């Protein structure tokens, strides 16, 4: 449900405004809103406060970057209290220093990784031609070229050999060797007089030599540089470990203080952002805002203890504010609370309307279970829900999803016993499982009637909620919704009497009731009413998708079971059957979810749901959870 909210006004001496905001921040219950009284002037930040705000934003960027570089972003937000100017100055300096050190360590580690990758590339080349490179110094009248071809350039070797023969004849040796990286290493040895022509050929063919890095002696031969590079390769891991230890030491030394800085800077920014939400006179301030009605005594007590009679709290009458202005807080029993996640996928309902969470908590698992309707799949789904529950933290989206999976799995298992299904027809073939209600493979019409009947109940319930939601604010629309619900009930009554499900005596009164209700509905809703009524009947028929998806699920499971005997090899048949069941389970996991959501969002919510609610964001101390919810 949507809990009751109160709007209050806080007034006191103008000089006490910063202190009052500090107490309100400690209490963390008042959702601030700028007062609209004409005799009040809005609070404007001074040039110094604007400058402070910019400095705080820059400092927060440094803090967040420093925490990110140190891997500490997920840490808790400690309670800081009132931060002094000295605290903020110290945090600004600390954040800049830690960020600079953390970035330096990150760049140092990245450079060492790049250097190691470069040396490994040279190492592969050296390993391929080690004996030739070690004898390079003994080639006084020869020049060696070291080339590395990309993966896929194997044709280049033969083309290069032909071109060299055409330019210098047979006065060269060309060695090629594939490397573990997929590249191809080439070593070309030519006589010194032919070197100039070979270099022109390589330039024209856009074949580049492997340059010797400067730090290992640029201009020298590769054979002379390789030993230095290999020695350096042994030093790099120690330097990377040293950088890691320095990073860990930096995190241990300053991590806790950076988290305090993050919370303290956010709190100070919130104070500055709250100041313009106050109204001022020459000697007084006025703050207005909403809070849950049950917490109003806590607010009054906290302010009275801090300021006595200097600060006054008064409740603003409901007639002075509009319902759509009030923030919304959803409060449901523990069993229903995870389904608030489904509601939050849409804009929140407006204050004063109906929270559909309890109805979603009942109908969503029921629709899902009817579409899956298998004991085996339901059991696997329950195990999946338990695993997600075990691996998730309370209050997270993953935990809410796990707790939604539980009722869905339960309804799937119950429906599986009603339909006599365990991995399709496996239960009936091996365990003698029999349907309690009917078999979905054979009783298509009963299943269709069940789905449509559920749709009728769902739509009529939505119209009933529309009546309850609009009876005070829009009584004419409420009466129209109630009359539409009555007409749908009369249509169903007449149809059931016509097909002998109910006694024939119900048919005539139902038709007479429809004839009387129809013109009244047009008077209430206008000429569009007949079209809307037909649309509602179409909405009811849309629930036939429950039957269609349920039939598709059981048929796919039956086909999977028949694969065991249809393929010659028993083992291969079992593998194919398991794969088919896995695919069917994946479909049964996502398709019923999507269609159950559609039946709620389009058919059900369209009758009564009023989006556009304001999220309740009380002025309080910064926390990571609050920051995520605001985002």
C-alpha positions in Angstrom: 0.0 0.0 0.0 0.9 3.7 -0.2 1.5 4.9 3.3 -0.1 8.1 4.6 2.1 11.3 4.3 1.9 14.6 6.2 3.1 17.9 5.0 4.7 20.1 7.6 6.1 23.6 7.9 9.2 24.3 10.0 9.8 27.9 11.1 12.5 29.6 13.1 15.0 32.5 13.4 16.9 33.1 10.1 20.2 32.7 11.9 19.3 29.1 13.0 18.7 27.8 9.4 22.0 26.0 9.0 21.7 24.4 12.4 18.1 23.3 11.7 19.2 21.7 8.4 21.9 19.8 10.3 19.3 18.4 12.7 17.0 17.5 9.8 19.8 15.8 8.0 20.5 13.7 11.2 16.8 12.8 11.4 16.6 11.9 7.7 12.8 11.8 7.4 11.7 15.1 5.8 11.4 15.3 2.0 12.0 19.0 1.4 10.1 21.2 -1.1 10.4 24.9 -1.7 7.6 26.9 0.0 5.4 28.8 -2.4 4.1 31.7 -0.1 4.2 35.1 -1.8 5.7 36.9 1.2 8.7 34.6 1.3 11.9 35.3 -0.7 13.9 32.3 -1.9 17.3 31.6 -0.5 20.1 32.3 -3.0 23.6 30.8 -2.5 26.3 33.4 -2.1 29.2 33.6 -4.4 31.4 32.0 -1.8 28.9 29.1 -1.4 28.8 28.6 -5.2 32.5 28.5 -5.2 32.5 26.0 -2.3 30.1 23.9 -4.2 32.3 23.7 -7.3 35.3 22.9 -5.1 33.3 20.1 -3.4 32.3 18.6 -6.7 35.9 18.6 -7.9 37.1 17.0 -4.6 34.4 14.4 -4.9 35.6 13.5 -8.3 39.1 13.0 -6.9 37.8 10.9 -4.0 35.7 8.7 -6.3 38.6 8.3 -8.8 41.0 7.5 -6.0 38.6 4.9 -4.4 38.1 3.4 -7.9 41.8 3.2 -8.6 42.3 1.5 -5.2 39.4 -0.9 -5.7 37.5 0.5 -2.7 34.3 1.9 -4.3 32.1 -0.8 -2.7 33.0 0.1 0.9 30.5 1.3 3.5 29.6 4.9 4.0 30.5 5.8 7.6 28.5 8.3 9.6 30.6 11.5 9.6 28.4 14.0 11.5 29.0 17.7 11.0 32.2 18.2 9.0 34.3 21.3 9.8 36.1 23.5 7.4 39.3 22.0 8.4 38.0 18.5 7.7 36.9 19.5 4.2 40.2 21.2 3.5 42.1 18.1 4.7 39.9 15.8 2.6 40.4 17.9 -0.5 44.2 17.7 -0.2 44.1 14.0 0.7 41.8 13.2 -2.3 44.1 15.0 -4.7 47.2 13.3 -3.3 45.8 9.8 -3.3 44.3 10.1 -6.7 47.6 11.3 -8.2 49.5 8.4 -6.5 46.9 5.8 -7.5 46.9 7.0 -11.1 50.7 6.9 -11.1 50.7 3.3 -9.9 48.1 2.4 -12.4 50.1 3.9 -15.3 53.3 2.3 -14.0 51.7 -1.1 -13.9 50.2 -0.7 -17.4 53.6 0.3 -18.7 55.2 -2.7 -17.2 52.6 -5.0 -18.7 53.2 -3.4 -22.1 56.9 -3.8 -21.7 56.5 -7.5 -20.8 54.2 -8.1 -23.8 56.8 -6.5 -26.1 59.6 -8.6 -24.7 57.6 -11.7 -25.1 57.1 -11.0 -28.7 60.9 -10.6 -29.2 61.5 -13.7 -27.1 59.4 -15.7 -29.5 61.4 -14.4 -32.4 64.7 -15.1 -30.5 63.5 -18.7 -29.7 62.7 -19.4 -33.4 66.2 -18.3 -34.7 68.3 -18.6 -31.6 71.3 -20.4 -33.2 71.3 -18.0 -36.2 71.0 -14.9 -34.1 73.8 -15.9 -31.8 76.1 -16.3 -34.8 75.1 -13.0 -36.3 78.3 -11.3 -35.0 80.3 -13.7 -37.2 78.8 -12.4 -40.4 81.2 -9.6 -41.2 80.1 -9.1 -44.8 76.4 -9.8 -44.4 73.3 -7.8 -43.2 70.4 -9.4 -41.3 66.8 -8.2 -41.4 64.4 -9.3 -38.7 60.7 -9.3 -39.8 57.5 -10.3 -38.1 54.4 -11.0 -40.3 50.9 -10.8 -39.0 48.7 -13.9 -38.8 47.3 -14.7 -42.2 50.2 -13.2 -44.2 51.8 -16.6 -45.0 51.6 -15.9 -48.8 54.0 -12.9 -48.3 56.9 -15.3 -47.6 56.8 -16.8 -51.0 56.2 -13.5 -52.7 59.1 -12.0 -50.8 61.4 -14.9 -51.8 60.5 -14.4 -55.5 61.1 -10.6 -55.3 64.5 -11.0 -53.6 65.6 -13.5 -56.3 64.6 -11.1 -59.0 66.5 -8.2 -57.4 69.7 -9.8 -56.0 69.7 -13.3 -57.4 70.6 -16.0 -55.0 72.8 -13.9 -52.7 70.5 -14.2 -49.7 69.1 -16.7 -47.1 65.5 -16.5 -46.0 64.4 -18.4 -42.9 60.7 -18.5 -41.7 59.2 -19.9 -38.6 55.6 -19.9 -37.3 55.2 -18.5 -33.8 52.8 -19.6 -31.0 51.0 -16.2 -31.4 50.0 -17.1 -34.9 52.5 -14.7 -36.5 55.4 -15.7 -38.7 59.0 -14.8 -38.0 61.3 -14.1 -40.9 65.1 -13.8 -40.9 66.7 -12.6 -44.1 70.5 -12.6 -44.5 72.0 -10.8 -47.5 75.5 -9.8 -48.6 76.5 -6.3 -47.5 76.7 -4.9 -51.1 73.1 -5.9 -51.7 71.7 -4.4 -48.5 70.6 -1.1 -50.1 68.6 -2.8 -52.9 67.0 -5.1 -50.3 65.9 -2.2 -48.1 64.3 -0.5 -51.1 62.5 -3.7 -51.9 61.2 -4.1 -48.3 60.1 -0.5 -48.3 58.1 -0.9 -51.6 56.5 -4.1 -50.3 55.7 -2.3 -47.0 57.4 -4.9 -44.9 58.8 -3.5 -41.8 61.7 -4.7 -39.7 61.3 -5.4 -36.0 63.0 -2.3 -34.4 65.2 -2.7 -31.4 63.6 -0.7 -28.6 65.6 2.4 -27.5 65.9 1.2 -23.9 67.7 -1.9 -25.1 70.1 -0.2 -27.5 68.5 1.2 -30.6 70.6 0.8 -33.7 72.3 -2.3 -32.3 71.7 -5.8 -33.6 68.8 -7.8 -32.2 71.1 -10.5 -31.1 72.9 -8.0 -28.8 69.7 -6.6 -27.4 67.9 -9.9 -26.7 70.0 -10.9 -23.6 69.2 -7.5 -22.0 65.6 -7.9 -22.8 65.4 -11.4 -21.3 67.1 -10.2 -18.2 64.6 -7.4 -18.0 61.8 -9.9 -18.4 62.8 -11.5 -15.0 62.7 -8.1 -13.3 59.3 -6.9 -14.5 57.1 -9.3 -12.3 59.0 -8.1 -9.2 58.3 -4.5 -10.1 54.6 -5.2 -10.8 54.3 -6.9 -7.4 56.0 -3.9 -5.7 53.5 -1.6 -7.4 50.7 -3.8 -6.2 52.1 -3.7 -2.6 52.4 0.0 -2.8 48.7 0.2 -4.0 47.6 -2.0 -1.1 49.5 0.1 1.4 47.9 3.2 0.0 44.5 1.6 0.3 45.2 0.5 3.9 46.5 3.9 4.9 43.9 6.1 3.4 40.9 3.9 2.4 38.9 4.5 5.5 39.5 8.3 5.5 38.6 8.5 1.8 35.3 6.8 2.6 34.7 9.3 5.4 35.6 12.1 2.9 33.2 10.8 0.3 30.3 10.7 2.9 31.3 14.1 4.4 31.6 15.8 1.1 28.3 14.4 -0.1 26.6 15.6 3.1 28.0 19.1 2.8 26.8 19.2 -0.9 23.4 18.1 0.3 23.3 21.0 2.8 24.2 23.5 0.1 21.5 22.0 -2.2 18.9 22.2 0.6 19.5 25.9 1.3 17.7 27.1 -1.8 14.6 25.0 -0.8 14.0 27.4 2.1 12.0 30.6 2.2 13.1 33.7 4.0 11.8 36.8 5.6 13.9 39.6 7.1 14.2 37.7 10.4 12.9 34.1 9.9 13.2 31.1 7.7 10.5 28.6 6.5 11.0 25.0 5.4 8.3 22.8 4.0 8.2 19.1 3.2 6.6 15.7 3.4 7.2 12.8 5.7 5.4 9.6 6.7 2.6 10.6 9.1 3.8 8.1 11.6 7.3 9.8 11.8 6.0 13.3 12.4 6.3 13.0 16.3 9.9 12.0 15.8 10.6 15.1 13.8 8.8 17.4 16.3 10.6 15.8 19.2 14.1 16.0 17.5 13.7 19.7 16.7 12.3 20.6 20.1 15.2 18.9 21.9 17.7 20.7 19.8 16.1 24.2 19.7 13.3 24.3 22.2 10.6 26.8 21.3 12.8 28.7 18.9 11.8 26.4 16.1 8.1 25.6 15.4 6.7 22.6 13.5 3.1 22.8 12.2 1.2 20.5 10.0 -0.2 21.8 6.8 -3.8 20.9 6.1 -4.5 18.5 3.3 -6.7 21.1 1.6 -3.6 23.3 1.0 -1.7 20.8 -1.1 -2.5 18.5 -4.0 -2.1 14.7 -3.8 0.1 14.5 -6.9 2.6 16.7 -5.2 3.2 14.3 -2.3 6.0 11.8 -2.5 5.2 8.1 -2.5 6.4 5.4 -0.1 5.3 1.8 -0.8 4.9 -0.4 2.3 3.8 -4.0 2.0 3.9 -7.2 4.1 7.2 -9.0 3.9 5.7 -11.7 1.6 4.6 -9.1 -1.0 7.6 -6.7 -0.7 9.8 -8.4 -3.5 7.0 -7.7 -6.0 7.5 -4.0 -5.5 10.4 -4.5 -8.0 7.8 -5.2 -10.7 6.0 -2.0 -9.8 9.2 0.0 -9.9 9.8 -0.9 -13.5 7.1 1.7 -14.2 6.7 5.2 -12.8 5.5 5.1 -9.3 1.7 5.4 -8.7 0.6 8.8 -7.7 -0.1 9.5 -4.0 -3.7 8.9 -3.1 -4.1 6.1 -5.7 -3.8 2.3 -5.3 -0.6 0.4 -4.9 -1.1 -2.8 -7.1 1.8 -4.7 -5.4 -0.5 -7.2 -3.4 -2.5 -8.0 -6.5 0.7 -8.6 -8.6 2.0 -10.8 -5.8 -1.0 -13.1 -6.1 -1.8 -13.1 -9.9 1.8 -12.9 -11.3 2.9 -16.3 -9.8 -0.5 -17.8 -10.6 -0.3 -16.9 -14.3 3.4 -18.0 -14.4 2.5 -21.3 -12.8 -0.3 -22.1 -15.2 1.9 -21.4 -18.2 4.8 -23.6 -16.9 2.6 -26.1 -15.1 5.2 -28.8 -14.6 6.4 -30.4 -11.4 9.9 -31.0 -12.7 10.4 -27.5 -14.2 9.0 -26.0 -11.0 11.5 -28.0 -8.9 14.4 -26.9 -11.1 13.2 -23.3 -10.8 12.9 -23.6 -7.0 16.6 -24.7 -6.9 17.6 -21.8 -9.1 15.8 -19.4 -6.8 17.5 -20.9 -3.7 20.9 -20.5 -5.4 20.2 -16.9 -6.3 18.9 -16.2 -2.8 22.1 -17.7 -1.3 24.4 -15.7 -3.6 22.6 -12.3 -3.2 22.5 -9.7 -0.5 19.4 -8.5 1.3 17.8 -5.5 -0.4 19.5 -6.0 -3.8 17.6 -6.6 -7.1 19.0 -10.1 -7.3 17.6 -11.0 -3.9 14.2 -9.6 -4.9 14.3 -11.7 -8.1 15.1 -14.8 -6.1 12.2 -14.2 -3.8 9.9 -13.7 -6.7 11.1 -17.0 -8.2 10.0 -18.9 -5.1 6.2 -18.3 -5.4 6.4 -18.8 -9.2 8.1 -22.2 -8.6 5.5 -23.1 -6.0 2.6 -22.3 -8.3 4.3 -24.2 -11.2 4.6 -27.3 -9.0 1.0 -27.0 -7.8 -0.2 -26.6 -11.4 2.0 -29.5 -12.4 0.2 -31.8 -10.0 -3.2 -30.5 -11.3 -2.2 -31.2 -14.9 -0.3 -34.5 -14.1 3.0 -33.3 -15.6 6.6 -34.0 -14.6 9.0 -33.1 -17.4 6.1 -33.5 -19.8 4.6 -37.0 -19.8 7.6 -38.5 -18.1 5.8 -38.6 -14.7 2.7 -40.4 -16.2 4.9 -42.9 -18.1 7.3 -43.8 -15.3 5.7 -42.8 -12.0 2.1 -43.2 -12.8 1.3 -39.5 -12.2 -2.3 -38.7 -13.1 -3.9 -35.2 -13.6 -6.1 -34.0 -10.7 -7.9 -31.4 -12.8 -7.3 -32.2 -16.5 -4.5 -33.0 -19.0 -3.3 -30.0 -21.0 -2.4 -32.3 -23.9 -6.0 -33.3 -24.4 -8.4 -30.8 -22.6 -7.7 -27.7 -24.7 -11.2 -26.2 -24.3 -11.3 -26.5 -20.5 -7.8 -24.9 -20.3 -8.9 -22.1 -22.6 -12.0 -21.5 -20.5 -9.9 -21.4 -17.3 -7.5 -18.9 -18.8 -10.4 -16.6 -20.1 -12.2 -16.9 -16.7 -9.0 -15.8 -14.9 -8.8 -12.9 -17.4 -12.4 -11.9 -16.6 -11.7 -11.9 -12.9 -8.5 -9.9 -13.4 -10.2 -7.3 -15.6 -13.3 -7.0 -13.3 -10.9 -6.6 -10.3 -9.1 -3.8 -12.2 -12.4 -2.0 -12.8 -13.3 -2.4 -9.2 -10.0 -0.9 -8.2 -10.7 2.0 -10.6 -14.0 2.6 -8.7 -12.2 2.6 -5.4 -9.5 4.9 -6.7 -11.8 7.5 -8.3 -14.9 7.5 -6.2 -14.0 10.8 -4.5 -12.0 12.6 -7.1 -13.8 11.5 -10.2 -17.2 10.0 -9.2 -18.5 10.0 -12.8 -15.6 7.9 -14.1 -15.8 5.7 -11.0 -19.5 4.9 -11.8 -18.6 4.2 -15.4 -15.9 1.7 -14.3 -18.3 0.0 -11.9 -21.0 -0.2 -14.6 -18.5 -1.6 -17.1 -17.6 -4.3 -14.5 -21.3 -5.1 -14.0 -21.8 -5.4 -17.8 -18.9 -7.7 -18.2 -20.3 -9.9 -15.4 -23.8 -9.9 -17.1 -22.2 -10.8 -20.5 -20.4 -13.8 -18.9 -23.6 -14.8 -17.1 -25.6 -14.7 -20.4 -23.0 -16.7 -22.3 -22.8 -19.4 -19.5 -26.6 -19.7 -19.5 -26.6 -19.9 -23.4 -24.2 -22.9 -23.4 -26.1 -24.7 -20.5 -23.3 -24.2 -18.0 -25.9 -22.2 -15.9 -29.7 -22.7 -15.9 -31.5 -21.1 -18.8 -33.4 -18.8 -16.4 -30.3 -16.6 -16.0 -30.2 -15.7 -19.7 -33.2 -13.3 -19.9 -32.4 -11.3 -16.7 -28.8 -10.9 -17.8 -29.8 -9.6 -21.3 -32.4 -7.2 -19.7 -29.7 -5.9 -17.4 -27.4 -5.3 -20.3 -30.1 -3.4 -22.2 -30.7 -1.2 -19.2 -27.0 -0.7 -18.4 -25.9 0.1 -21.9 -27.5 3.6 -22.3 -26.6 4.5 -18.8 -22.9 3.7 -19.6 -23.1 6.0 -22.7 -24.5 8.8 -20.6 -21.7 8.4 -18.0 -18.8 7.8 -20.4 -19.9 9.2 -23.7 -20.1 7.6 -27.1 -16.7 6.1 -26.7 -18.0 3.8 -24.0 -19.2 1.0 -26.4 -15.7 0.9 -28.0 -14.0 0.8 -24.6 -16.4 -2.1 -23.5 -15.4 -4.1 -26.6 -11.8 -3.3 -25.9 -12.2 -4.8 -22.4 -13.7 -7.9 -23.8 -10.7 -8.1 -26.1 -8.5 -7.7 -23.0 -10.2 -10.7 -21.5 -9.6 -12.8 -24.6 -6.0 -11.8 -24.5 -5.6 -14.0 -21.4 -5.9 -17.0 -23.8 -2.1 -16.6 -24.2 -1.9 -18.5 -20.8 -3.4 -21.5 -22.5 -1.3 -21.1 -25.7 2.0 -20.9 -23.8 1.0 -23.7 -21.5 0.2 -26.0 -24.4 3.4 -25.1 -26.2 5.4 -25.9 -23.1 3.9 -29.4 -22.5 4.2 -30.3 -26.2 7.9 -29.4 -26.3 8.5 -31.5 -23.2 6.7 -34.4 -24.7 8.7 -34.1 -27.9 11.9 -34.1 -25.8 10.9 -37.3 -24.1 10.1 -39.0 -27.5 13.6 -38.3 -28.7 15.0 -41.0 -26.4 13.3 -43.7 -28.4 13.3 -42.0 -31.8 17.2 -42.0 -32.1 19.0 -45.3 -32.6 21.5 -44.8 -29.8 20.0 -44.6 -26.3 22.8 -42.4 -25.0 22.6 -40.0 -27.9 18.8 -39.9 -27.5 19.1 -39.0 -23.8 21.6 -36.3 -24.6 19.3 -34.8 -27.2 16.3 -35.1 -24.8 18.2 -33.3 -22.0 19.2 -30.5 -24.4 15.6 -30.1 -25.6 14.4 -30.0 -22.0 17.0 -27.4 -21.3 15.9 -25.2 -24.2 12.2 -25.7 -23.1 13.1 -24.7 -19.6 14.8 -21.5 -20.8 11.7 -20.7 -22.8 9.5 -21.5 -19.8 11.7 -19.2 -17.7 11.5 -16.1 -19.9 8.3 -16.3 -22.1 5.8 -16.7 -19.2 7.6 -13.9 -17.3 7.2 -11.5 -20.3 3.6 -12.4 -20.9 2.6 -12.3 -17.3 4.1 -8.8 -17.1 2.2 -7.8 -20.2 -1.1 -9.0 -18.8 -0.5 -6.9 -15.7 1.0 -3.8 -17.4 -1.4 -3.5 -20.3 -4.7 -5.3 -19.5 -4.8 -5.0 -15.7 -3.0 -1.7 -14.9 -4.7 0.1 -17.7 -8.0 0.0 -15.8 -6.9 1.8 -12.6 -3.1 2.5 -12.5 -2.2 6.2 -12.2 1.6 6.7 -12.8 3.5 9.9 -12.1 4.2 9.5 -8.4 7.1 11.4 -6.8 9.8 9.3 -5.2 10.3 9.9 -1.5 13.8 11.2 -1.0 14.2 12.5 2.5 17.0 15.0 3.3 19.5 13.0 5.2 23.1 11.7 5.2 24.5 10.3 2.1 24.6 6.5 1.6 25.6 4.4 -1.4 22.2 2.6 -1.4 20.4 6.0 -1.4 22.6 7.2 -4.2 21.8 4.1 -6.3 18.1 4.4 -5.7 18.2 8.1 -6.8 20.1 7.2 -10.0 
